[in-house]
Each structure stands twice: as structure tokens, then as C-alpha cells.
Amino acid sequence: MSVKGASGKTTTPGDIARRFRAKNATRGDFWRRETFTLPRMEARARAREWFDRYPKAAYMTEIEFWRELDDDRIEFTIRRLPSAD
């Protein structure tokens, strides 16, 4: 599959991936991460928001780390690829 871009050139998914990789090579990590510390029910709602907004199929969204803190709070880090930003 190939697509004509705004410049009129034909672009394949591989071309896009190579450009993305080259652009982000200096960063060394392609993931976008955000860490939250919230009461249990708010943490669950926030995670659901992320999965609704950034579906796993398109962004590879996942909870990378979580732990239960005192007073029923959850600390978690969620990560996703910025593939369709």
C-alpha cells in the first residue's frame, strides 16, 4: 500500500516508520509516559479515559507500572506510542 503525501510523493508505511524512527533516534525512547497518584476510583477512571482516548490497537497503550499506596491511593504510570498524534 502506498499513499501520495502533501508533497505529491508516494509514501509507504515503511517510509513513514523510517522517518519517525530517524526523527526520534536522538531521544532513545519512543514512548510517552505519564504518572498519576490518585484515589482508587479516580485512578480507575483516569486509566479508562486514556484507554478510550488512546486505544491499545493504535497506540499500544498500557499500564507500565502500578502500586497501591497507603490510604487507598494508586500510583501508576501509563505509556503509549505517539503514533497518531
N, CA, C and O atoms as a Maestro MAE file, in Angstrom:
{
 s_m_m2io_version
 :::
 2.0.0
}

f_m_ct {
 s_m_title
 :::
 protein
 m_atom[340] {
  # First column is atom index #
  i_m_mmod_type
  r_m_x_coord
  r_m_y_coord
  r_m_z_coord
  i_m_residue_number
  s_m_chain_name
  s_m_pdb_residue_name
  s_m_pdb_atom_name
  i_m_atomic_number
  :::
  1 25 0.838 -1.177 0.000 1 A "MET " " N  " 7
  2 3 0.000 0.000 0.000 1 A "MET " " CA " 6
  3 2 0.882 1.238 0.000 1 A "MET " " C  " 6
  4 15 1.864 1.297 0.740 1 A "MET " " O  " 8
  5 25 0.552 2.206 -0.802 2 A "SER " " N  " 7
  6 3 1.273 3.467 -0.804 2 A "SER " " CA " 6
  7 2 0.256 4.598 -0.912 2 A "SER " " C  " 6
  8 15 -0.853 4.417 -1.416 2 A "SER " " O  " 8
  9 25 0.661 5.762 -0.426 3 A "VAL " " N  " 7
  10 3 -0.222 6.918 -0.376 3 A "VAL " " CA " 6
  11 2 0.557 8.119 -0.873 3 A "VAL " " C  " 6
  12 15 1.751 8.249 -0.601 3 A "VAL " " O  " 8
  13 25 -0.119 9.002 -1.603 4 A "LYS " " N  " 7
  14 3 0.535 10.247 -2.022 4 A "LYS " " CA " 6
  15 2 0.409 11.251 -0.894 4 A "LYS " " C  " 6
  16 15 -0.692 11.532 -0.419 4 A "LYS " " O  " 8
  17 25 1.535 11.787 -0.471 5 A "GLY " " N  " 7
  18 3 1.558 12.779 0.593 5 A "GLY " " CA " 6
  19 2 1.288 14.172 0.056 5 A "GLY " " C  " 6
  20 15 1.046 14.347 -1.138 5 A "GLY " " O  " 8
  21 25 1.328 15.164 0.938 6 A "ALA " " N  " 7
  22 3 1.073 16.554 0.569 6 A "ALA " " CA " 6
  23 2 2.091 17.052 -0.455 6 A "ALA " " C  " 6
  24 15 1.777 17.923 -1.266 6 A "ALA " " O  " 8
  25 25 3.289 16.514 -0.424 7 A "SER " " N  " 7
  26 3 4.333 16.938 -1.362 7 A "SER " " CA " 6
  27 2 4.164 16.298 -2.732 7 A "SER " " C  " 6
  28 15 4.887 16.638 -3.668 7 A "SER " " O  " 8
  29 25 3.212 15.368 -2.859 8 A "GLY " " N  " 7
  30 3 2.999 14.685 -4.127 8 A "GLY " " CA " 6
  31 2 3.803 13.414 -4.269 8 A "GLY " " C  " 6
  32 15 3.629 12.682 -5.243 8 A "GLY " " O  " 8
  33 25 4.691 13.130 -3.310 9 A "LYS " " N  " 7
  34 3 5.496 11.912 -3.351 9 A "LYS " " CA " 6
  35 2 4.659 10.729 -2.863 9 A "LYS " " C  " 6
  36 15 3.755 10.886 -2.042 9 A "LYS " " O  " 8
  37 25 4.974 9.560 -3.376 10 A "THR " " N  " 7
  38 3 4.333 8.339 -2.922 10 A "THR " " CA " 6
  39 2 5.034 7.873 -1.653 10 A "THR " " C  " 6
  40 15 6.260 7.772 -1.610 10 A "THR " " O  " 8
  41 25 4.246 7.592 -0.624 11 A "THR " " N  " 7
  42 3 4.787 7.202 0.675 11 A "THR " " CA " 6
  43 2 4.209 5.851 1.084 11 A "THR " " C  " 6
  44 15 3.003 5.625 0.980 11 A "THR " " O  " 8
  45 25 5.066 4.966 1.544 12 A "THR " " N  " 7
  46 3 4.619 3.673 2.063 12 A "THR " " CA " 6
  47 2 4.669 3.708 3.584 12 A "THR " " C  " 6
  48 15 5.336 4.570 4.156 12 A "THR " " O  " 8
  49 25 3.977 2.790 4.248 13 A "PRO " " N  " 7
  50 3 4.075 2.740 5.707 13 A "PRO " " CA " 6
  51 2 5.517 2.591 6.201 13 A "PRO " " C  " 6
  52 15 5.881 3.132 7.246 13 A "PRO " " O  " 8
  53 25 6.329 1.860 5.446 14 A "GLY " " N  " 7
  54 3 7.739 1.706 5.822 14 A "GLY " " CA " 6
  55 2 8.484 3.031 5.786 14 A "GLY " " C  " 6
  56 15 9.329 3.299 6.640 14 A "GLY " " O  " 8
  57 25 8.164 3.871 4.782 15 A "ASP " " N  " 7
  58 3 8.788 5.202 4.699 15 A "ASP " " CA " 6
  59 2 8.429 6.034 5.923 15 A "ASP " " C  " 6
  60 15 9.280 6.710 6.501 15 A "ASP " " O  " 8
  61 25 7.174 5.978 6.303 16 A "ILE " " N  " 7
  62 3 6.716 6.734 7.473 16 A "ILE " " CA " 6
  63 2 7.424 6.245 8.730 16 A "ILE " " C  " 6
  64 15 7.877 7.047 9.547 16 A "ILE " " O  " 8
  65 25 7.516 4.932 8.882 17 A "ALA " " N  " 7
  66 3 8.183 4.365 10.058 17 A "ALA " " CA " 6
  67 2 9.650 4.770 10.110 17 A "ALA " " C  " 6
  68 15 10.163 5.106 11.178 17 A "ALA " " O  " 8
  69 25 10.330 4.740 8.964 18 A "ARG " " N  " 7
  70 3 11.740 5.135 8.933 18 A "ARG " " CA " 6
  71 2 11.919 6.605 9.303 18 A "ARG " " C  " 6
  72 15 12.829 6.950 10.056 18 A "ARG " " O  " 8
  73 25 11.050 7.473 8.776 19 A "ARG " " N  " 7
  74 3 11.130 8.897 9.127 19 A "ARG " " CA " 6
  75 2 10.882 9.107 10.613 19 A "ARG " " C  " 6
  76 15 11.579 9.885 11.264 19 A "ARG " " O  " 8
  77 25 9.881 8.407 11.145 20 A "PHE " " N  " 7
  78 3 9.567 8.526 12.571 20 A "PHE " " CA " 6
  79 2 10.743 8.065 13.419 20 A "PHE " " C  " 6
  80 15 11.105 8.721 14.396 20 A "PHE " " O  " 8
  81 25 11.339 6.934 13.046 21 A "ARG " " N  " 7
  82 3 12.478 6.394 13.786 21 A "ARG " " CA " 6
  83 2 13.664 7.353 13.738 21 A "ARG " " C  " 6
  84 15 14.321 7.580 14.754 21 A "ARG " " O  " 8
  85 25 13.939 7.913 12.565 22 A "ALA " " N  " 7
  86 3 15.059 8.854 12.417 22 A "ALA " " CA " 6
  87 2 14.810 10.125 13.226 22 A "ALA " " C  " 6
  88 15 15.725 10.641 13.867 22 A "ALA " " O  " 8
  89 25 13.604 10.618 13.198 23 A "LYS " " N  " 7
  90 3 13.250 11.837 13.924 23 A "LYS " " CA " 6
  91 2 13.416 11.652 15.432 23 A "LYS " " C  " 6
  92 15 13.827 12.574 16.136 23 A "LYS " " O  " 8
  93 25 13.093 10.456 15.918 24 A "ASN " " N  " 7
  94 3 13.123 10.205 17.350 24 A "ASN " " CA " 6
  95 2 14.370 9.476 17.822 24 A "ASN " " C  " 6
  96 15 14.466 9.130 18.999 24 A "ASN " " O  " 8
  97 25 15.317 9.239 16.945 25 A "ALA " " N  " 7
  98 3 16.515 8.474 17.308 25 A "ALA " " CA " 6
  99 2 17.313 9.153 18.413 25 A "ALA " " C  " 6
  100 15 17.935 8.472 19.229 25 A "ALA " " O  " 8
  101 25 17.306 10.467 18.453 26 A "THR " " N  " 7
  102 3 18.082 11.170 19.471 26 A "THR " " CA " 6
  103 2 17.460 11.020 20.857 26 A "THR " " C  " 6
  104 15 18.160 11.129 21.863 26 A "THR " " O  " 8
  105 25 16.183 10.778 20.916 27 A "ARG " " N  " 7
  106 3 15.511 10.607 22.213 27 A "ARG " " CA " 6
  107 2 15.801 9.248 22.829 27 A "ARG " " C  " 6
  108 15 15.896 9.132 24.051 27 A "ARG " " O  " 8
  109 25 15.941 8.228 22.008 28 A "GLY " " N  " 7
  110 3 16.245 6.898 22.516 28 A "GLY " " CA " 6
  111 2 15.036 6.130 23.018 28 A "GLY " " C  " 6
  112 15 15.155 4.940 23.313 28 A "GLY " " O  " 8
  113 25 13.883 6.760 23.125 29 A "ASP " " N  " 7
  114 3 12.692 6.089 23.619 29 A "ASP " " CA " 6
  115 2 11.487 6.675 22.894 29 A "ASP " " C  " 6
  116 15 11.325 7.894 22.834 29 A "ASP " " O  " 8
  117 25 10.655 5.818 22.353 30 A "PHE " " N  " 7
  118 3 9.519 6.282 21.568 30 A "PHE " " CA " 6
  119 2 8.245 6.455 22.404 30 A "PHE " " C  " 6
  120 15 7.259 6.998 21.907 30 A "PHE " " O  " 8
  121 25 8.248 6.011 23.642 31 A "TRP " " N  " 7
  122 3 7.036 6.008 24.458 31 A "TRP " " CA " 6
  123 2 6.765 7.362 25.099 31 A "TRP " " C  " 6
  124 15 7.686 8.089 25.471 31 A "TRP " " O  " 8
  125 25 5.499 7.679 25.217 32 A "ARG " " N  " 7
  126 3 5.059 8.822 26.027 32 A "ARG " " CA " 6
  127 2 4.508 8.244 27.309 32 A "ARG " " C  " 6
  128 15 3.667 7.345 27.290 32 A "ARG " " O  " 8
  129 25 4.989 8.765 28.424 33 A "ARG " " N  " 7
  130 3 4.586 8.246 29.733 33 A "ARG " " CA " 6
  131 2 4.016 9.365 30.589 33 A "ARG " " C  " 6
  132 15 4.410 10.525 30.477 33 A "ARG " " O  " 8
  133 25 3.077 8.985 31.447 34 A "GLU " " N  " 7
  134 3 2.565 9.922 32.435 34 A "GLU " " CA " 6
  135 2 2.277 9.129 33.702 34 A "GLU " " C  " 6
  136 15 1.726 8.030 33.649 34 A "GLU " " O  " 8
  137 25 2.656 9.696 34.834 35 A "THR " " N  " 7
  138 3 2.465 9.036 36.125 35 A "THR " " CA " 6
  139 2 1.410 9.793 36.922 35 A "THR " " C  " 6
  140 15 1.403 11.023 36.965 35 A "THR " " O  " 8
  141 25 0.525 9.037 37.549 36 A "PHE " " N  " 7
  142 3 -0.554 9.590 38.352 36 A "PHE " " CA " 6
  143 2 -0.541 8.965 39.736 36 A "PHE " " C  " 6
  144 15 -0.157 7.806 39.895 36 A "PHE " " O  " 8
  145 25 -0.955 9.720 40.728 37 A "THR " " N  " 7
  146 3 -1.211 9.205 42.070 37 A "THR " " CA " 6
  147 2 -2.591 9.706 42.452 37 A "THR " " C  " 6
  148 15 -2.790 10.896 42.698 37 A "THR " " O  " 8
  149 25 -3.548 8.778 42.498 38 A "LEU " " N  " 7
  150 3 -4.946 9.157 42.688 38 A "LEU " " CA " 6
  151 2 -5.645 8.162 43.610 38 A "LEU " " C  " 6
  152 15 -5.196 7.026 43.758 38 A "LEU " " O  " 8
  153 25 -6.753 8.596 44.232 39 A "PRO " " N  " 7
  154 3 -7.585 7.624 44.952 39 A "PRO " " CA " 6
  155 2 -8.021 6.520 43.984 39 A "PRO " " C  " 6
  156 15 -8.135 6.756 42.781 39 A "PRO " " O  " 8
  157 25 -8.259 5.340 44.498 40 A "ARG " " N  " 7
  158 3 -8.519 4.152 43.681 40 A "ARG " " CA " 6
  159 2 -9.565 4.379 42.582 40 A "ARG " " C  " 6
  160 15 -9.309 4.045 41.425 40 A "ARG " " O  " 8
  161 25 -10.709 4.923 42.905 41 A "MET " " N  " 7
  162 3 -11.767 5.088 41.905 41 A "MET " " CA " 6
  163 2 -11.381 6.127 40.846 41 A "MET " " C  " 6
  164 15 -11.700 5.959 39.668 41 A "MET " " O  " 8
  165 25 -10.705 7.188 41.256 42 A "GLU " " N  " 7
  166 3 -10.248 8.193 40.289 42 A "GLU " " CA " 6
  167 2 -9.152 7.617 39.391 42 A "GLU " " C  " 6
  168 15 -9.098 7.927 38.201 42 A "GLU " " O  " 8
  169 25 -8.288 6.787 39.953 43 A "ALA " " N  " 7
  170 3 -7.230 6.143 39.168 43 A "ALA " " CA " 6
  171 2 -7.853 5.239 38.107 43 A "ALA " " C  " 6
  172 15 -7.410 5.221 36.958 43 A "ALA " " O  " 8
  173 25 -8.859 4.508 38.491 44 A "ARG " " N  " 7
  174 3 -9.539 3.626 37.541 44 A "ARG " " CA " 6
  175 2 -10.180 4.445 36.414 44 A "ARG " " C  " 6
  176 15 -10.088 4.082 35.241 44 A "ARG " " O  " 8
  177 25 -10.829 5.553 36.787 45 A "ALA " " N  " 7
  178 3 -11.470 6.413 35.788 45 A "ALA " " CA " 6
  179 2 -10.435 7.042 34.858 45 A "ALA " " C  " 6
  180 15 -10.660 7.118 33.650 45 A "ALA " " O  " 8
  181 25 -9.308 7.492 35.401 46 A "ARG " " N  " 7
  182 3 -8.264 8.116 34.583 46 A "ARG " " CA " 6
  183 2 -7.681 7.102 33.597 46 A "ARG " " C  " 6
  184 15 -7.476 7.417 32.425 46 A "ARG " " O  " 8
  185 25 -7.422 5.908 34.068 47 A "ALA " " N  " 7
  186 3 -6.895 4.867 33.174 47 A "ALA " " CA " 6
  187 2 -7.904 4.576 32.066 47 A "ALA " " C  " 6
  188 15 -7.517 4.434 30.906 47 A "ALA " " O  " 8
  189 25 -9.182 4.484 32.402 48 A "ARG " " N  " 7
  190 3 -10.219 4.225 31.398 48 A "ARG " " CA " 6
  191 2 -10.256 5.347 30.357 48 A "ARG " " C  " 6
  192 15 -10.416 5.084 29.166 48 A "ARG " " O  " 8
  193 25 -10.108 6.611 30.811 49 A "GLU " " N  " 7
  194 3 -10.059 7.753 29.887 49 A "GLU " " CA " 6
  195 2 -8.938 7.570 28.860 49 A "GLU " " C  " 6
  196 15 -9.135 7.768 27.661 49 A "GLU " " O  " 8
  197 25 -7.757 7.189 29.360 50 A "TRP " " N  " 7
  198 3 -6.604 7.008 28.469 50 A "TRP " " CA " 6
  199 2 -6.852 5.898 27.462 50 A "TRP " " C  " 6
  200 15 -6.543 6.048 26.280 50 A "TRP " " O  " 8
  201 25 -7.413 4.779 27.926 51 A "PHE " " N  " 7
  202 3 -7.664 3.666 27.011 51 A "PHE " " CA " 6
  203 2 -8.755 4.012 26.008 51 A "PHE " " C  " 6
  204 15 -8.730 3.524 24.878 51 A "PHE " " O  " 8
  205 25 -9.713 4.845 26.402 52 A "ASP " " N  " 7
  206 3 -10.745 5.288 25.463 52 A "ASP " " CA " 6
  207 2 -10.166 6.269 24.450 52 A "ASP " " C  " 6
  208 15 -10.474 6.195 23.260 52 A "ASP " " O  " 8
  209 25 -9.334 7.182 24.921 53 A "ARG " " N  " 7
  210 3 -8.763 8.206 24.047 53 A "ARG " " CA " 6
  211 2 -7.639 7.656 23.164 53 A "ARG " " C  " 6
  212 15 -7.519 8.031 21.998 53 A "ARG " " O  " 8
  213 25 -6.828 6.774 23.723 54 A "TYR " " N  " 7
  214 3 -5.686 6.190 23.001 54 A "TYR " " CA " 6
  215 2 -5.837 4.666 22.997 54 A "TYR " " C  " 6
  216 15 -5.215 3.996 23.821 54 A "TYR " " O  " 8
  217 25 -6.641 4.103 22.098 55 A "PRO " " N  " 7
  218 3 -6.884 2.652 22.090 55 A "PRO " " CA " 6
  219 2 -5.594 1.855 21.927 55 A "PRO " " C  " 6
  220 15 -4.662 2.272 21.240 55 A "PRO " " O  " 8
  221 25 -5.571 0.710 22.572 56 A "LYS " " N  " 7
  222 3 -4.384 -0.140 22.547 56 A "LYS " " CA " 6
  223 2 -3.979 -0.512 21.123 56 A "LYS " " C  " 6
  224 15 -2.790 -0.586 20.816 56 A "LYS " " O  " 8
  225 25 -4.950 -0.745 20.264 57 A "ALA " " N  " 7
  226 3 -4.647 -1.165 18.890 57 A "ALA " " CA " 6
  227 2 -3.877 -0.100 18.113 57 A "ALA " " C  " 6
  228 15 -3.028 -0.439 17.288 57 A "ALA " " O  " 8
  229 25 -4.152 1.166 18.356 58 A "ALA " " N  " 7
  230 3 -3.495 2.234 17.608 58 A "ALA " " CA " 6
  231 2 -2.265 2.789 18.312 58 A "ALA " " C  " 6
  232 15 -1.300 3.187 17.659 58 A "ALA " " O  " 8
  233 25 -2.295 2.818 19.639 59 A "TYR " " N  " 7
  234 3 -1.236 3.485 20.400 59 A "TYR " " CA " 6
  235 2 -0.436 2.546 21.298 59 A "TYR " " C  " 6
  236 15 0.522 2.978 21.939 59 A "TYR " " O  " 8
  237 25 -0.809 1.283 21.353 60 A "MET " " N  " 7
  238 3 -0.165 0.310 22.245 60 A "MET " " CA " 6
  239 2 -0.189 0.795 23.702 60 A "MET " " C  " 6
  240 15 0.772 0.593 24.443 60 A "MET " " O  " 8
  241 25 -1.275 1.425 24.098 61 A "THR " " N  " 7
  242 3 -1.427 1.953 25.446 61 A "THR " " CA " 6
  243 2 -1.411 0.812 26.458 61 A "THR " " C  " 6
  244 15 -2.015 -0.239 26.242 61 A "THR " " O  " 8
  245 25 -0.706 1.039 27.568 62 A "GLU " " N  " 7
  246 3 -0.694 0.040 28.638 62 A "GLU " " CA " 6
  247 2 -0.293 0.682 29.959 62 A "GLU " " C  " 6
  248 15 0.374 1.716 29.997 62 A "GLU " " O  " 8
  249 25 -0.715 0.041 31.033 63 A "ILE " " N  " 7
  250 3 -0.255 0.430 32.359 63 A "ILE " " CA " 6
  251 2 1.113 -0.209 32.516 63 A "ILE " " C  " 6
  252 15 1.236 -1.433 32.556 63 A "ILE " " O  " 8
  253 25 2.131 0.618 32.604 64 A "GLU " " N  " 7
  254 3 3.501 0.121 32.664 64 A "GLU " " CA " 6
  255 2 3.877 -0.303 34.088 64 A "GLU " " C  " 6
  256 15 4.621 -1.263 34.288 64 A "GLU " " O  " 8
  257 25 3.355 0.419 35.056 65 A "PHE " " N  " 7
  258 3 3.703 0.180 36.458 65 A "PHE " " CA " 6
  259 2 2.553 0.657 37.318 65 A "PHE " " C  " 6
  260 15 1.925 1.670 37.013 65 A "PHE " " O  " 8
  261 25 2.273 -0.061 38.385 66 A "TRP " " N  " 7
  262 3 1.322 0.450 39.361 66 A "TRP " " CA " 6
  263 2 1.644 -0.139 40.721 66 A "TRP " " C  " 6
  264 15 2.238 -1.211 40.845 66 A "TRP " " O  " 8
  265 25 1.224 0.612 41.748 67 A "ARG " " N  " 7
  266 3 1.371 0.116 43.117 67 A "ARG " " CA " 6
  267 2 0.311 0.772 43.977 67 A "ARG " " C  " 6
  268 15 -0.163 1.875 43.707 67 A "ARG " " O  " 8
  269 25 -0.035 0.052 45.012 68 A "GLU " " N  " 7
  270 3 -1.037 0.524 45.960 68 A "GLU " " CA " 6
  271 2 -0.325 1.261 47.086 68 A "GLU " " C  " 6
  272 15 0.611 0.727 47.680 68 A "GLU " " O  " 8
  273 25 -0.757 2.476 47.384 69 A "LEU " " N  " 7
  274 3 -0.185 3.276 48.455 69 A "LEU " " CA " 6
  275 2 -1.116 3.259 49.664 69 A "LEU " " C  " 6
  276 15 -2.227 2.732 49.609 69 A "LEU " " O  " 8
  277 25 -0.635 3.849 50.751 70 A "ASP " " N  " 7
  278 3 -1.486 3.968 51.930 70 A "ASP " " CA " 6
  279 2 -2.722 4.788 51.592 70 A "ASP " " C  " 6
  280 15 -2.752 5.485 50.577 70 A "ASP " " O  " 8
  281 25 -3.702 4.709 52.407 71 A "ASP " " N  " 7
  282 3 -4.991 5.405 52.302 71 A "ASP " " CA " 6
  283 2 -5.673 5.206 50.943 71 A "ASP " " C  " 6
  284 15 -6.271 6.129 50.392 71 A "ASP " " O  " 8
  285 25 -5.568 3.976 50.417 72 A "ASP " " N  " 7
  286 3 -6.306 3.550 49.219 72 A "ASP " " CA " 6
  287 2 -6.030 4.400 47.978 72 A "ASP " " C  " 6
  288 15 -6.930 4.637 47.173 72 A "ASP " " O  " 8
  289 25 -4.799 4.851 47.828 73 A "ARG " " N  " 7
  290 3 -4.393 5.568 46.625 73 A "ARG " " CA " 6
  291 2 -3.578 4.630 45.751 73 A "ARG " " C  " 6
  292 15 -2.916 3.713 46.237 73 A "ARG " " O  " 8
  293 25 -3.641 4.884 44.444 74 A "ILE " " N  " 7
  294 3 -2.905 4.086 43.468 74 A "ILE " " CA " 6
  295 2 -1.944 5.012 42.718 74 A "ILE " " C  " 6
  296 15 -2.335 6.077 42.242 74 A "ILE " " O  " 8
  297 25 -0.706 4.593 42.624 75 A "GLU " " N  " 7
  298 3 0.261 5.292 41.792 75 A "GLU " " CA " 6
  299 2 0.481 4.419 40.566 75 A "GLU " " C  " 6
  300 15 0.775 3.231 40.691 75 A "GLU " " O  " 8
  301 25 0.339 5.004 39.385 76 A "PHE " " N  " 7
  302 3 0.543 4.219 38.181 76 A "PHE " " CA " 6
  303 2 1.137 5.068 37.073 76 A "PHE " " C  " 6
  304 15 0.933 6.279 37.001 76 A "PHE " " O  " 8
  305 25 1.878 4.388 36.215 77 A "THR " " N  " 7
  306 3 2.452 5.011 35.032 77 A "THR " " CA " 6
  307 2 1.812 4.347 33.825 77 A "THR " " C  " 6
  308 15 1.807 3.124 33.689 77 A "THR " " O  " 8
  309 25 1.276 5.183 32.961 78 A "ILE " " N  " 7
  310 3 0.659 4.682 31.747 78 A "ILE " " CA " 6
  311 2 1.523 5.146 30.576 78 A "ILE " " C  " 6
  312 15 2.030 6.268 30.572 78 A "ILE " " O  " 8
  313 25 1.681 4.279 29.591 79 A "ARG " " N  " 7
  314 3 2.501 4.653 28.448 79 A "ARG " " CA " 6
  315 2 1.753 4.365 27.169 79 A "ARG " " C  " 6
  316 15 0.861 3.517 27.121 79 A "ARG " " O  " 8
  317 25 2.140 5.098 26.121 80 A "ARG " " N  " 7
  318 3 1.554 4.908 24.800 80 A "ARG " " CA " 6
  319 2 2.542 5.398 23.749 80 A "ARG " " C  " 6
  320 15 3.460 6.164 24.039 80 A "ARG " " O  " 8
  321 25 2.332 4.944 22.547 81 A "LEU " " N  " 7
  322 3 3.097 5.453 21.413 81 A "LEU " " CA " 6
  323 2 2.389 6.680 20.862 81 A "LEU " " C  " 6
  324 15 1.159 6.713 20.823 81 A "LEU " " O  " 8
  325 25 3.136 7.685 20.436 82 A "PRO " " N  " 7
  326 3 2.501 8.864 19.873 82 A "PRO " " CA " 6
  327 2 2.202 8.677 18.380 82 A "PRO " " C  " 6
  328 15 2.277 9.636 17.612 82 A "PRO " " O  " 8
  329 25 1.871 7.472 17.973 83 A "SER " " N  " 7
  330 3 1.779 7.121 16.550 83 A "SER " " CA " 6
  331 2 0.784 7.935 15.750 83 A "SER " " C  " 6
  332 15 1.005 8.158 14.559 83 A "SER " " O  " 8
  333 25 -0.277 8.378 16.338 84 A "ALA " " N  " 7
  334 3 -1.296 9.103 15.560 84 A "ALA " " CA " 6
  335 2 -1.514 10.520 16.068 84 A "ALA " " C  " 6
  336 15 -2.546 11.125 15.779 84 A "ALA " " O  " 8
  337 25 -0.565 11.057 16.816 85 A "ASP " " N  " 7
  338 3 -0.719 12.429 17.346 85 A "ASP " " CA " 6
  339 2 -0.658 13.447 16.247 85 A "ASP " " C  " 6
  340 15 -0.769 14.645 16.509 85 A "ASP " " O  " 8
  :::
 }
 m_bond[339] {
  # First column is bond index #
  i_m_from
  i_m_to
  i_m_order
  :::
  1 1 2 1
  2 2 3 1
  3 3 4 2
  4 3 5 1
  5 5 6 1
  6 6 7 1
  7 7 8 2
  8 7 9 1
  9 9 10 1
  10 10 11 1
  11 11 12 2
  12 11 13 1
  13 13 14 1
  14 14 15 1
  15 15 16 2
  16 15 17 1
  17 17 18 1
  18 18 19 1
  19 19 20 2
  20 19 21 1
  21 21 22 1
  22 22 23 1
  23 23 24 2
  24 23 25 1
  25 25 26 1
  26 26 27 1
  27 27 28 2
  28 27 29 1
  29 29 30 1
  30 30 31 1
  31 31 32 2
  32 31 33 1
  33 33 34 1
  34 34 35 1
  35 35 36 2
  36 35 37 1
  37 37 38 1
  38 38 39 1
  39 39 40 2
  40 39 41 1
  41 41 42 1
  42 42 43 1
  43 43 44 2
  44 43 45 1
  45 45 46 1
  46 46 47 1
  47 47 48 2
  48 47 49 1
  49 49 50 1
  50 50 51 1
  51 51 52 2
  52 51 53 1
  53 53 54 1
  54 54 55 1
  55 55 56 2
  56 55 57 1
  57 57 58 1
  58 58 59 1
  59 59 60 2
  60 59 61 1
  61 61 62 1
  62 62 63 1
  63 63 64 2
  64 63 65 1
  65 65 66 1
  66 66 67 1
  67 67 68 2
  68 67 69 1
  69 69 70 1
  70 70 71 1
  71 71 72 2
  72 71 73 1
  73 73 74 1
  74 74 75 1
  75 75 76 2
  76 75 77 1
  77 77 78 1
  78 78 79 1
  79 79 80 2
  80 79 81 1
  81 81 82 1
  82 82 83 1
  83 83 84 2
  84 83 85 1
  85 85 86 1
  86 86 87 1
  87 87 88 2
  88 87 89 1
  89 89 90 1
  90 90 91 1
  91 91 92 2
  92 91 93 1
  93 93 94 1
  94 94 95 1
  95 95 96 2
  96 95 97 1
  97 97 98 1
  98 98 99 1
  99 99 100 2
  100 99 101 1
  101 101 102 1
  102 102 103 1
  103 103 104 2
  104 103 105 1
  105 105 106 1
  106 106 107 1
  107 107 108 2
  108 107 109 1
  109 109 110 1
  110 110 111 1
  111 111 112 2
  112 111 113 1
  113 113 114 1
  114 114 115 1
  115 115 116 2
  116 115 117 1
  117 117 118 1
  118 118 119 1
  119 119 120 2
  120 119 121 1
  121 121 122 1
  122 122 123 1
  123 123 124 2
  124 123 125 1
  125 125 126 1
  126 126 127 1
  127 127 128 2
  128 127 129 1
  129 129 130 1
  130 130 131 1
  131 131 132 2
  132 131 133 1
  133 133 134 1
  134 134 135 1
  135 135 136 2
  136 135 137 1
  137 137 138 1
  138 138 139 1
  139 139 140 2
  140 139 141 1
  141 141 142 1
  142 142 143 1
  143 143 144 2
  144 143 145 1
  145 145 146 1
  146 146 147 1
  147 147 148 2
  148 147 149 1
  149 149 150 1
  150 150 151 1
  151 151 152 2
  152 151 153 1
  153 153 154 1
  154 154 155 1
  155 155 156 2
  156 155 157 1
  157 157 158 1
  158 158 159 1
  159 159 160 2
  160 159 161 1
  161 161 162 1
  162 162 163 1
  163 163 164 2
  164 163 165 1
  165 165 166 1
  166 166 167 1
  167 167 168 2
  168 167 169 1
  169 169 170 1
  170 170 171 1
  171 171 172 2
  172 171 173 1
  173 173 174 1
  174 174 175 1
  175 175 176 2
  176 175 177 1
  177 177 178 1
  178 178 179 1
  179 179 180 2
  180 179 181 1
  181 181 182 1
  182 182 183 1
  183 183 184 2
  184 183 185 1
  185 185 186 1
  186 186 187 1
  187 187 188 2
  188 187 189 1
  189 189 190 1
  190 190 191 1
  191 191 192 2
  192 191 193 1
  193 193 194 1
  194 194 195 1
  195 195 196 2
  196 195 197 1
  197 197 198 1
  198 198 199 1
  199 199 200 2
  200 199 201 1
  201 201 202 1
  202 202 203 1
  203 203 204 2
  204 203 205 1
  205 205 206 1
  206 206 207 1
  207 207 208 2
  208 207 209 1
  209 209 210 1
  210 210 211 1
  211 211 212 2
  212 211 213 1
  213 213 214 1
  214 214 215 1
  215 215 216 2
  216 215 217 1
  217 217 218 1
  218 218 219 1
  219 219 220 2
  220 219 221 1
  221 221 222 1
  222 222 223 1
  223 223 224 2
  224 223 225 1
  225 225 226 1
  226 226 227 1
  227 227 228 2
  228 227 229 1
  229 229 230 1
  230 230 231 1
  231 231 232 2
  232 231 233 1
  233 233 234 1
  234 234 235 1
  235 235 236 2
  236 235 237 1
  237 237 238 1
  238 238 239 1
  239 239 240 2
  240 239 241 1
  241 241 242 1
  242 242 243 1
  243 243 244 2
  244 243 245 1
  245 245 246 1
  246 246 247 1
  247 247 248 2
  248 247 249 1
  249 249 250 1
  250 250 251 1
  251 251 252 2
  252 251 253 1
  253 253 254 1
  254 254 255 1
  255 255 256 2
  256 255 257 1
  257 257 258 1
  258 258 259 1
  259 259 260 2
  260 259 261 1
  261 261 262 1
  262 262 263 1
  263 263 264 2
  264 263 265 1
  265 265 266 1
  266 266 267 1
  267 267 268 2
  268 267 269 1
  269 269 270 1
  270 270 271 1
  271 271 272 2
  272 271 273 1
  273 273 274 1
  274 274 275 1
  275 275 276 2
  276 275 277 1
  277 277 278 1
  278 278 279 1
  279 279 280 2
  280 279 281 1
  281 281 282 1
  282 282 283 1
  283 283 284 2
  284 283 285 1
  285 285 286 1
  286 286 287 1
  287 287 288 2
  288 287 289 1
  289 289 290 1
  290 290 291 1
  291 291 292 2
  292 291 293 1
  293 293 294 1
  294 294 295 1
  295 295 296 2
  296 295 297 1
  297 297 298 1
  298 298 299 1
  299 299 300 2
  300 299 301 1
  301 301 302 1
  302 302 303 1
  303 303 304 2
  304 303 305 1
  305 305 306 1
  306 306 307 1
  307 307 308 2
  308 307 309 1
  309 309 310 1
  310 310 311 1
  311 311 312 2
  312 311 313 1
  313 313 314 1
  314 314 315 1
  315 315 316 2
  316 315 317 1
  317 317 318 1
  318 318 319 1
  319 319 320 2
  320 319 321 1
  321 321 322 1
  322 322 323 1
  323 323 324 2
  324 323 325 1
  325 325 326 1
  326 326 327 1
  327 327 328 2
  328 327 329 1
  329 329 330 1
  330 330 331 1
  331 331 332 2
  332 331 333 1
  333 333 334 1
  334 334 335 1
  335 335 336 2
  336 335 337 1
  337 337 338 1
  338 338 339 1
  339 339 340 2
  :::
 }
}
